[in-house]
Amino acid sequence: MSRQNYIFTSESVSEGHPDKVCDQISDAVLDAFLAQEPEARVACETFATTNCVVIGGEVGLSDQTKLSEYMERVEGIARECIRGIGYEQEKFHHATCKVTNLLHEQSAHIAQGVDAAENKDEGAGDQGIMFGYATTETPALMPAPIQYSHAILRRLAEVRKDGSEPTLRPDAKSQLSLRYADGKPVEVTSIVLSTQHAEESQTSDDIRDIVEPYIRQVLPSGWITETTKWWVNPTGKFVIGGPDGDAGLTGRKIIVDTYGGAAPHGGGAFSGKDPTKVDRSAAYVARYLAKNVVASGMAERCTIQLSYAIGVAAPLSIYADTHGTGQVEDAAIEKAIDQVIDLTPRGIRQHLELNRPIYQRTAAYGHFGREPDADGGFSWERTDLVDALKKAV
């Protein structure tokens, strides 16, 4: 029997956090290549520091002579990302920061493992293990601490951008500790919120006065109590922020991107990677499978693990764990999954329609727990596999 009474904590970071700036630039570059060539192979990394952005990695196109033409757009893409986030600081400004583009052609030795050939299907872009998770504790079937940590920062970004709170700035972090009783979240024991602000004269109390009403809007009624501890800008001033305050790098917020520590993570980052990279696509399909298992009523909680080898199409293993909440055997779920969906890299991409420019929107506030978009974004959040799974068990 899993533990039922405990306190669990997760954190999130805003779109203006230095690492998230880099994630968004990497995914915006990826989207630009996929918009031109849906089968493009992209592995894009970004580094940001004071008044400087460096972009590197590999790109594979069906016609590599077009690479130089597409490369001319990369600097503008990076600047537009920074502008959209809201950075117009003296030492990090979308119009004046230096952007260095070091993208180059994909290695032929990597490509040969991924490419389909006469005697083999398209293989996985790398070895690795990927996890998906779902739980009934929120309507989105996500763990509550990470879901509401994201929601707080999204709300603060909205009021910053619409002018309601003109002294807020882009860089921010949130953290929620939730008390669980009988396995369900019932109370916020502590709230940590650090946000960049405009004025040196603003104190921690001033910032709390600004952010508290929005935090209360976002959290479920009754979760904040008289005993809830508040830590708002606990170090004091936070005027210097973003890549000027701390360097950023693509792929450093993998736990923020997934389940806030409530479920395992295989270690691979998502942003900047095209969907032939199973670090991304298999993690997405694992979430899709776990969510459909829970949505079907087979379990209240479900973890799915998939594993792959570079150049090999089929997954090496499928593992399901319903944490003692299953209405059917975990082994039956594993067999059902193998029957209802093709988990080769190509099968995943086709089933979830991943060869689209849909990734920049994933690069802040979590890759999971979002509503599916009409254009195919967040397709892995659909629950359209429920009937097929029920029939297969």
N, C-alpha and C positions, 0 to 999 in steps of 0.2 A: 504494500500500500504506500503510495507516495505521500509525502508530507502535506498536510492540509492547512496548518496555521504557521505563518511566517511573514517576514518582510522581505520584499524583493525590490531592487533598484535598477533602473535603466536611464541612460542619458541620450540626448540628441544634440546636434549642432545645426546652426542655421546655414542658409545658403551663402552667407558672407563669411563663414569660417574659412580660414586659409585652405584647409584640405578640401572643403566643398567647392571653393572657387575652382580648384584644379580639377575636381571630378566633373564639374559642369563644362569646363572648357574641353576636356577630353571627350565627353559625350556629345558636345555640340560639333566637334570636328568629325566624330564618328557619324553623326546624323548627316552631315554635309556630304560625306562620301557615299553613304547608303542612298541618299536622295538621287545621286547621279548614277550609281551602280549598286543595285540591291545585293549583289553577291560580293561586294568589296570585302577584302580582308583588312582589318584595321586593329592595331594595338597601339593606342595613343596614350602617352604619359605626359603629365604637366607638372612643372615645378614653379612656384611663385614665391617671391620675396620682395623686399622694398623696391618699388618701381621697376620690377622685372618679372617677366614670365618666359619660361623656356618650355618648348613643346618638342617631344621626341617620340621615337617609336617607328613602327613599320606599317607599310600599306601595300597590299597586293591588289592589282586591278587586272581585268581581262586584257586591257591594252595599256601597258605600263608607260607608253609615250604620253598618255594623258595626265600622268602624275604631276608633272611640272605645272600644267595648266591649273589643276585643282589646288596645288600648293599655294598659289598666289592668293587664294581666298582665306587661308588659315589665319593670318594675322587679324584680318577684319572680323572673323568669327570670334577670336579671343577677346578682342576689344568690345564687341557687342555683348558678350557674356558679362564682362566686368561692368559695363554700363547698365545692363539689366539688373544686376545684383544691387547696384547703387553706389559703387565706389567712385568718389570724386575727391579723394583726399590728396593733400599735397604730395605725399609719398607713396600713393597708390591710386592712380587716376586712369580711367579707361583711355583717355586721349593722349596721355604723355608717358605711360610706362613703356619700357622697352620690351618688345616681343621678339623672341628668337625661335625660329622654326627649324628643327633638325629632323623632321620626319624623312624617312627614306624607304626604298623598296623592301618588301618582305623577303626574308631568307628563303631561297629555293629549297633548302633542306627541311624547313618547317612546312612549306607548302606541299611537298611531296607526301607528307604524312596525312595531311588534311584532304587533299584533292582526291576525288573519285577517279578510278582508272578502270580498265577493262576487267580486271580480276578482283576489284575491291570497291566497296561503297566509300563514300566520304567518311573519313575518320575523325576522331576527336582531336581538337587542336592541342591538347596536352593531357597528361595523366592527372588524376586528382579525385577527391571525394567532395560531394556536394550534398547539402542538407536543405530540406524544406520542413516547415512547421506550421501548425494551425491549432487554435484553441478556441473554445466557446466563450472565453471571458470578455470579449468585446464583439459588437456587431460585425466588424470586419474580420472576425476570427483571427485576431492578432493578440499577442500579450499586451495587457493594459499599460504597463509602465512605459514601453517604447512608443506605443500608439499615441498616448497622451503627451509624452515628451515632445514628439513631433508636432502635435496639434498646437501646443503652446507657442512654439517658434513660428509655425505657419501664420498663426493669428497675429503675432507681433510684427511679422514681415508685412502682412496686409495693411495694418494701421500705419506702419512706417511709410509704405509706398503710396498710400492714398492721401497722405498729408495729415491724418488725424493726430499722429504723434511725431512731429517734425524733429524732435531732439534725439530720437532713436537712430542708431546707425547699424550697418549690416551684420557685424560680427556678434554672435550670441551663442550661448549654450544653455541647455536646460537639463534638469535631472529630477526624477521623481522616485521616491521610496513609497511603496504601497504595502499596506498590511492586508494579508489574505486571511480569511476565516472560512473554514470548511472548503478551502480550495478556490474561493472567489475573492476578488479585490473589493475591499469595503471602505478603506480609509487611506488618505494620504498622510503619512507620518512626517515627511519633510519634502520641501520644495526648494531646489537650488536653481537660481536664474541669474546668469551673468550676461549683461548686454552692453555693447559699446554704446556710448552716448556722445552728444555734441559738445556739451559745456563742461569746462573744468570745475565750475562752481556746483555742479549737480552732485549730491550726496547719494549714498546707498538708500536712504529713506526717500529721497526725491524719486529715484528710479522705481522703488517699490510702489509708490503712489501711482506711477504711470502704469506699471505692468500688472499689478494685482487684479484690477477689474477684468482684464482680458483673460488672465489665468482662470479666474472664477467662471467666466463665460464658457470656457472650454471643458473644464472638468465636470464630471457628473455631480448632480446635486447631492449634498451630504457628505461627499468625500473629504472636503476641507473642514476640519473641526477646530475647536478652541485649542487643542493640543498640537495641531500641525505646526511644525517648525519651518520658518521662512529664512532662507539665506539668499538675499538679493544683492548682487555685486558685493560679495563679502570682503573682497580685498580693497574696496573703496573705488577710486576713479578708474574708468575704463574708456579713455578717449582714444588712445593709440590702439588700433585694432586692425584686423585683416592681415594680409601678407606683410604689411609694414611692421606689425607687432610680432608676428611669428610666421616662419616660413610654412608653406603648404605643399602638399604632394598628393597626386592621384592615388587612391586606393588605401589610404590610412584609416578610414572610418568604416571598416567592414562590419563591425558589430552594430554601429548606428544604422548602417544600410539594411540590416537584416532583422534580428529579433531581440536586440538589446541584451543579449546574453541569456535569454530564456531558453534558447535552443543551441545546439552545436553549430559551428561554422567550419567548413572545410579548409578555410585559409585563403582562398582565392578572392581577389577583388573583382568588381564588376565594371566600373566605368572605363570607357575608352576601348572596350573590347567588343568586336563584332560577334554575332551569335553563333559562329562556328566554334568559338571558345566556350567549352563546357563549364568553365568557371562561372560564366554568366548564364548561358541558356539552360544548363542542367540544374542550376540553383533555382532558376525561374520555374522550370517544370516540376521540380521537387516541391516547391511551394504550392503550385497548382494542384498536384496530386494530394498533398496533405490537406489542403483547403477543401477539396472535393470529398475526401474521406470524412472530414468533420461535418461538412454541409449535408452529407448523406445520412447523418445520424449514426454512422458506424462507430464513432468514438467522440469523446469530448476533447481529446487532445491527440495529436498525431505527429510523429516525426518520420520523415522519409529520408533515407540516404541512398545516393547513387554513386557509383564509382566508374572511372574510365581509364583507358590507356591511350597514349598518343598514337594516332594513326589507326586505331581500332574503332569500328563503328558501334557495335553493341555494348551496352554497359556490362561491366564485369560482375556487378552485384546490384540487387535491389533489396533494401531492408526497410521494414516498417515497424514502428513501436508506438502503440497506443497508450502506453504508460498506465496500464491497468484499467483504462476507461472503455476498452473496446467491447462492442456488441458481437463481434465476430473475431476469429483468431487472426493474429497478426500475419501468420503464414498465408492465410486465405487472402488477405489484402495484397500481399506481395504477388501472389499468383494472378489476382485480378488485374493489378496494374500492368503486368506483363502481357495480358490479353487485350487490354483496351487501348493501349497507346504504344506507338513506335518511339522508343527512347534512343534511337540513333541520333546523332547530331542533326542530320537532315530531317528526320522525322519530327524532332522537337521544333525545329525552325518552321517547318510546314504547318504543324498542328497549331502552334501559337502565333504563326504569321509574324516571325521576328525580323525578317529582312526588310524593315521599314525604318524611316528616320523618327524613332519614337523614344530615344534614350536620354536626351538632355533633361526631360521632365522627371526622370527617375533619380537624377543625381543630387537631389536634396530632399529631405524629409521622408526618406525611406523608399525602398524599392517594392515594399509589400504593404498590404493593408490599404491600398488606394482603389478608387472606383475604376473599372475598365472604361477606356475612352472609345468614342465612336470610330476613331481612325485606327484602332488596333493597339493603342497604348495600354499597358497593364493588362494585356490579354490573359496573363497567367493568374489574374484575380477572378476570372470567370468561374462559375460553378456548373458548367455545362457537361461535366463528365459524371455527374451524380448517378443518373439512370444507368449508364453503362457499367459503372462500378457495382451498383446494386445487383444487376443481372449476372455479373461475373463471379460474385462470391458464393 
